[in-house]
Amino acid sequence: MSLKQAKEINKTILFSYTEKVALPHPLPTYSSVIRNSEDYFYWKDPQNETIIIGIGNVLQIVSEQIDERFHLVEEKWDNILENAFIYDSANQSGTGPLLFGGFTFDPNNRKKPEWETFSHATFFVPEIMITLKEKESFLTLNVMVNPENDTTILEHLKKQMMNILNRKEQTSDLLPAIIEQEEMNPKGWKESVSKVVSLLKDGYLDKVVLARKMRIKFQQKVVPEVLLNHLLEQQKGSYVFSFGLDNDSFAGASPERLVKKIGENVLSTCLAGSIKRSGDANQDQALGKILLEDKKNRHEHQLVVSMIADVFREHCREVDIPDEPTLMKTPDIQHLYTPVKGKVKENTSILHLVESLHPTPALGGTPRQDAMKVIRDVENMDRGLYAGPIGWMDYRGNGEFIVAIRSGLIKGNEAFIYAGCGIVADSNPEDEYLETKIKFRPMLRALGGKEDE
Ligand SMILES: C=C(O[C@H]1C=CC=C(C(=O)O)[C@@H]1O)C(=O)O
């Protein structure tokens, strides 16, 4: 199918073209692709197996719906794909066209002005996309074809992308100077933790995750590419993402997968329970042992395992969950970690799994709805996309969503960064406060902020 033939259909449809390409530079990353784009995304998994970079926005799917947002995105994407012409000369070895985006943490919460750019579901199909998958690279060009389109548009796009990829000049790796760095009401946050601990002691709730925010003001606008480069350099073992829309940018380095689906194989991650790291290897190992044996942290973790296991048992033919957690270590923190695998039943889509899993008790709490209400009442904050599911799904139903933690929103010369932690009945406000300080560090360091000891 050529673009010319697609045009003859005489209605507006998605035309997508994918080919395998040889990249001009042996660079591990192509973060410069996002430079000067208003709408873009960059996505990398911890193993560097999949890197997806998209720029331009040919088609957007947004929703401010509360209960129907997952379903709505799925329905619209299915409709688009039903009519689309997809020419995949790479024989499905890349991803082909895909939808990238995210869901806010809690659509029932009041929206704060800093998050006005992002809807409760915000997804788009990029105009130009480059994918690195298992060391092969692919170029995907997407156009909405209508009778007025110039048939040479694909050639223009391809040339544009090759020019971008051939770019030699580097951006400076400097961020502007910070003029203000402020923790938002730390005293009030510790009081909220105490309040939640009393509720938990009353016994009708098991766990509530409370988060807080920092605001950083820069002398000039922050360049998203520079922040992305810092995250890529500093957080190699995490998912690194940057999601740009209308000049705002949501970026982070999350260690936490929500769900990955490739064919019938599905994977999720239980990540909850944390302890700091030490520069001394023996000390670091000893801290890990303390975490593995700590009753409070094991309880926090087990609530996440039980919930994810329930969702997997409902939607999968086979489920594989280890009996005991192991440790996941990032540069600043170590977590209790249990991977969950399954073979999903037919006709269960990735968005259906996302909807069932979000929010796990690693971000919300147990029981889910009561915990969400407590968060809304005591956190006094709009999490926006922080702690929400963000990711991609391709035209064959494969995809991956992560939990957008260790993240922040960049708005011109301001950044808002977020960190939270699981509160259980024997939590101590000061310890939880210190834990959130550690969880701010990946974003703070990448932004050039002052990290407390
Ligand atoms: C809510 C966050 O972390 C979650 C993920 C891993 C460990 C967590 C914990 O130990 O509390 C949190 O549940 C955050 O980083 O903002």
Boltz pocket constraint, residues with backbone or C-beta under 6 A from the ligand:
constraints:
  - pocket:
      binder: B
      contacts: [[A, 209], [A, 211], [A, 256], [A, 271], [A, 272], [A, 273], [A, 274], [A, 335], [A, 361], [A, 362], [A, 363], [A, 405], [A, 406], [A, 418], [A, 419], [A, 420], [A, 421], [A, 422], [A, 439]]
      max_distance: 6.0
